[in-house]
């Protein structure tokens, strides 16, 4: 028995499913997960000594790669000064200044400990600022596991949500309306009918949790227009896209500013962190200035902030994004070429250094079209790639990430592995 298998059996006795986040269990792709012992650059090494070329990157934050020297040095230095104070620190002021400079729409920012906490808090602020209760989200977009956000569409194109998880009260889920991603007409119709009760629209400006789905031309601009017209707030969940698709995130890339923005991932440099922010008038609603309460013992944790600042500094001259664009394009082309050679239907959606290869022949523009992908074929492809030392997300509906630690030779290796693996699932 492998050491990873032994650890999974031990973990399953004391941790639900043997994992601390569901997708890690490999239930969607079969088999059992390798337990990771260490990582450096673009590679992971498991407890059995196998090395993998990694395109998960801890689900997005490791834009510099694993154990980036600048990040390790920053965390080590910070740890020597203490790991947590529960009090203000100079570094959190610097982080807030860096974030607000990168995002003109964020005049004030509050640091928290996760993307889920950032989204939950932004929604509370939106409700407090507008005096309204109803939230609009999009099918297939994930904003963390807060009760208001674990909903799916009911019958019809734009309806009150129904719980997507046990333990979510139906009455709470009914305060969330759902619409198909990229369906601007559906959003406009919804606002015509219920606009005076809608506090906010929350959206991943580039969807990353149904697989990567870019916004259609005019979609984000339309959301900005309709929310402003009806006095609702627009929340961009840039936990994944922040500092990933551009230094100023999706708002810089697409030229659309949100009222509130959620950040995470890269701003923690691999440590747990989140943030939300917006215009000064809106953020002045947050305690201790206003009546919207939110607090956290580890908010602005000095280790996480030090790691995040080190990561962001490495991106500040913007040349990194041209490099990431090149590497992302190489991975995309390798997948396309391999699929064409093998005769396998494959749709690749990419925005910068994040992409998803959907096993279907038709465009993927929303959750309904994403679900047409052949998940069984993806599972076989995933296993074939893992056997060849390529670590991908263990789900068809997740993103692959390229980092600055990847080299052209790594992308060539991945392309060869993809061609071989695709031929086995044709």
N, C-alpha and C positions, 0 to 999 in steps of 0.2 A: 504494500500500500504506500502511495506517495505521501510525503509529509503534508502537502496541501490537503489531500483527502482526509488524512488523520485529523488535521486541524478543523476541517469542516464538520466532521463528526463530533468533535469535542465542542465546537462552537454551537452546534445545533442543540446541544443539551442545555445551554445557558443563554443563548441569544435567539430570538425568533427567526427561524429560517437559517440560522447560522451566520447572519450578516446584519450590519447596522444601517443598511439602506437597501430597499427591496431589489433594485436592478442588479446588485452585486451577486445575487444568488444564482444567476444564469438560468432562471426558470424560462425565460423567453427564447433561449438558444440551446438549452440542454447542456448536459455535462455538469462539471463542478468547477468553481472558480479557482485559479491559482492564488495562493496567499503570498503577498509580496513581502520580500525581506528588505529590499533596498532599491534605490533608483538613482540614476545620474544622467544628466543630459536628456537624450531622447529615448532612453532605455530603462526598462524595469527588469528586476531579477527576482524570481520567486524563491520560496524556501527550499525548493528542490534543485536550485541552481540553474534553471532555465532562464534565458535572456529573451526579452521581447522588445521589439521596436514599438513604441507607445504612441497611439493616436487618440488617446482619451485625455491625457494630461490632467488627471484628477477632475475631469468634466469641465475643463476650460480655464482654470486660473493660472496654469503653469505656462504662460506665454514665453517665458525664458527657458523652459525646460526644467527637469528635476534637479534639485540641489544646486540651483544657480549660485555661483560663488558670491555674488553681491548680496543675494537674499540670505544665504547662510551666514555670512559675516554680519549682516545687519541684525539678524535674529540673535546670534550669539552675543553680540555686544549689548543688545537690549536686555537679554536674559541675565547678564551679569549685574545689571542695575536693578533687577527685580522683575517678576513675571506679571504682577497685577497689583494695582494700588487702590482701585475704587475711588480715584481722585483725578482731577484734570492733569494732563501732561503736555509738554511742549510739542511732542510729535503729533498728537491729535489735532492741534491747531494747524500744524504744517500740512497734514493730510487734508483738512477742510479747505485750506487755501489752494492746494493743488487741484482738488476736485472742482471747486467753484471756478477756478481759472480755466479748466478744460471744458467745463459745461456752463456756458453763459446763462442758461435757464435756471441754474442752481445757485441762487444768491446766498442761501444758507443751507447747511447740511447737518444731519444728525447721524453719528456713527452708531451701528448696532452690531449684532454678532452673527447674523446670517441673512441670506437673501429672503428667506421666508419671513423673518422678522421685519425686514425692510418693506416688503410688500404689504404685510399686515398693518404696519404703522402708517404707510402712505395712504392706505384706504381709510383708516380711522381719521387721519388729518383731512382727507377730502370730504368725508361725511361731516366732520366738525366744521369745516370752513363753509360748506354749502348749506348745511342744515337739512340735507336730504339723505335718504337711506339706501337707495338702489344703486347697485354696481353693474356695469356691463363688462363682460369678458368674452374671449373668443375660444371656440371649440379647439381643443388641442394645445392651447397655450397653458403653460404651467407657471404658477407664481408662488410655489411653496404649498405647504400642507395646512395652512390656516383653514378653518371651517368654511368661511365665506367663499373660498376659492376652489374647494374640492367639489365642484358641480359639473354636470354635463347637460347637454341640451335635452329638453323634453321634446314632445311631438311638435312639429312645425319648425320653421326656419329660425325664429327668434322668440324664445319663450322664457318663462321663468324656469330657472334651473331646478334640477332634482339632485339629491345627494349622490356623489360618486364614491362615497366611502361610508361604511358603517360608522356610527358615532357622530355623524353630522346631522343636526336637527333639521327636519324638512322646512320648518318655519324660517330658519336662517338661510338655507339654500335658496328659498324663494325670493330673497332680496338680491339675488344675482341673476341677471339676464344673460343669455348666451346667444352669440351670433357666429356665423362662419367667418373664419379669417379671410381677409381680402374682399368680403362682401360689404362694400360701402353702401350700396343701395339698401341692404338689410339694416344697417346701422341708422341710416337716415329715416327709414320707415319706423324703426323703433323709437327714435327721438320724436317723430311726429305724434306718436301715440302716447308716449310716457315720459317725454323730455323733462317735464316739470318735477319729476320724482327722482331723476337720475343724478347722483352725486358725481360719478366719475366713470370714465372708460379706462380700463387697464389693458395694456397690450404689450407683448414682446414685439418690438418694431421689426426684428427679424426673428421669426419663430425658431426655437431651438429644441423644443421638447415634444414635437410631433415629427422630429427630424427637422432639418433646416428648410424653412420655407420663407423666401424673401417677400417683402411687401410688393404688391402690384403697383405699377406707376399710378400715382395720385391717391393711393390708399391712406397713407399717413397724413398727407395734406388734407384729405377729406375728413379724417378724424379730428384734425386740428380745427377745421372750419365748423363742423357740426357741434362739437363740444362748446366752442366759444359762443356760437349762436344761441345755445340753450342754457348758458350759465353753468355748465358742468365742467369738471376738470379732466384733463388728459394726463394719464399716468403712463410713462414708458418704463417697463420693466427691463432695464439694461443690465441685469445681473450677469448675463452671458455676454452681451454685445459691448458693454462698457469697457473702453480701452482695448477692445478686441478687434472690432471691425474698422476702427479709426481711433485716434487718440481721444477725440471727443465723442466716441461711440457712434451709435446709429444716428444721433441728432446731428453730428457733424457730417456723416456720410450722406444723409438724405436731406439735410437742410430744414428739418422740422423740429421745433422746440416744444417740449412738454411742459405742463404746469408742475408736475412732480415726477421725479426720476428715482428709480431704485437701482442701486449698484451692489456688487459683491465680487466674488471670484478674484479677478486680477488685483483689485485694490487691497486684497489680503495676502497676495504673493504666495498662496498655498496654505495660509492659516485661516481659521474661521473669522469672517468679517462680513458686514453689510453696511449699507448707508442709504438714506433717503433724503431728498432735498428738493427745493423749489424756490419760487419767488419769496422775497422777504415777507411780504404781507401774508402769504399762506403759512410759511414756517413759523411766523410769530404766533400762530395758534397753538404751537406745541409748548407744553409745560417745560420750564417754569414761567414762560412769557404768557401763555394762553391756557385755555381750558382743556386741550387735548392731552391726555396723560400717556406717557410712554417713558419707560426707564429700563436700565439693564446694568447689572453689576459689572459685566465684562465689556460693556460698550467702550470702544476706543482702546481695547487692550494693547498695551505697549509692544508686545511681540508681534501681533497681527499688523499693527500700524507700521512698525519698522519694516516688516517684510513687504507690505504693500508699497510703501514709499520707494524701497529699493527697486521693485519691479517697474513702477511707473517711471522712475528716473531713467531707466534703460530705454524707455519708449519715447522720451520727451522730444528728441530731435526729429521724430516722424519718419526717418529713413527706415526704421524697422518695419513699417507697414508696407513699403514697397517690397521688401524682402519676404514678408509673410504672404503677400499677394502672389509673388512668384512661386513660392513653395506650395501654396494652396492650389494654384493652377496646375502644377506638376502632378500633384496627387489626383486631382480631378481628371486630367488627361490620361493618366495611367489606368484609372478605373474605366474610363470610356473606351480606351483602346482594347483593354482586356475583355470587356463585355462584347465589343464588336467582333473581335476575333473568335470568341466562344459562342457567339450567336445568342447571348443572354440579354433579354430586355432589361435595360437599366436606365433610370433617370437620375442624373446627378445635379443636385442643387447646391450651389456654393456661394457664400458671401465672404470674401477675403480668405481668412485662414480657418473657417469653419464650413463643413460640408456634410451632406448625407447622400449616400447612394441608395436609392429606392429601387427595389426589384419589381419594376413595372415599366410599361412602355409609354405610358401617358404622363403628361405634365402633372406635377404635384404642386397645388396652389393653396390647399387648405387641408383640414383634418380628414374630410371625407375622401379626397383623392389620395392622401397619404395612406389611408387604410386599405386602398386597393393593392398595395405592395404585397408581394408574396413573402410572408414572414417565415414560412418553412424553408424557402430557398435561402433567405438571408441567414437563417440558423445554420444551414449547411456551409454556406460561404464563411460565416464567422468561424466555425470550427476548423475549416480548412486553412484559413488565415492564421488562426492561433497555432495550429500544428506547424506552420511555417515560420512561427516566431513574430507574427504581426498582431498586436493587441488593439482590437477595435471595441467600440461600445457593444455590450452584450444585449442589444435591442435594435431592431430595425428603426425605431422611432427616436433615435438620439443622434447627436452630432459627433463627427470626428473633428479633431483639432490638430493643426500643425503649429509647431512652436519654433522659436528662433534657434533652438538646439538641433533641429533637424537639418541635415545637409542634403545636397542634391543626390548623393549616393544613397541616402536613406530612402528618398522618394523613388529612385530607380529600383531599389530592393523591394519596396512595397509594390511597385508596378509589376515586377516579375512574379511576386507571390500572388497578386490579384489575378494575373492572367492564368496562372496554374490553377488557382482556387476556383475561378469562374468556369474553367473548362470541366471541373468535376461536378458542377451543379447545373450544367446546361441541360 
